[in-house]
Amino acid sequence: LYQALDINHFLPLADFKERMEEMIAQIKGSTLAPGSTGIFFPGEIEYNLKQDRRANGLPLDSFVRGEIRKEAEAQGLGYEIELAE
């Protein structure tokens, strides 16, 4: 079931956004369970990973880098990717 609501029928959008920010801050400020790294909302971990990959690129293990190197050399192309493990 999908449902779309016009928030403005209930309260002004600015008020809704302010209340949501307060609620998110309250939830994220809760005490973490032992061993937990944080409190995340649905999609937040994936969003953070996407932003990290955009900024820092995709991690490639040594096997994948070796395969790319072999293919580049077979095609007569330079290979300049050397990443730390």
C-alpha positions, -999 to 999 in steps of 0.1 A, spaced: 0 0 0 14 34 -9 -2 66 3 7 102 -4 -4 129 19 -3 167 15 13 178 48 -1 213 43 -36 199 50 -25 191 85 1 218 94 24 242 75 53 223 59 79 244 77 64 233 110 64 197 99 100 198 89 110 214 122 91 188 142 107 160 121 142 174 127 135 175 165 122 140 165 152 127 145 176 145 169 158 130 199 160 95 185 196 98 174 205 112 208 192 81 225 216 58 244 232 32 221 231 -5 228 264 -20 237 285 -26 206 262 -4 184 278 22 161 248 44 159 211 48 153 202 48 116 170 55 98 159 33 68 182 40 38 207 61 59 235 36 59 232 31 21 231 69 16 262 73 37 280 46 18 270 61 -16 284 95 -5 316 79 6 320 60 -26 314 91 -46 341 110 -27 366 82 -23 358 57 -52 351 20 -51 373 -3 -30 390 -29 -52 407 -59 -37 440 -72 -49 425 -99 -71 402 -74 -90 431 -50 -94 453 -78 -108 426 -88 -133 422 -51 -144 460 -49 -148 461 -80 -169 434 -68 -192 449 -33 -195 483 -48 -204 466 -72 -229 451 -42 -246 483 -22 -245 470 3 -220 487 18 -191 477 8 -156 482 33 -129 459 20 -102 478 11 -70 456 12 -39 465 2 -4 449 -29 10 
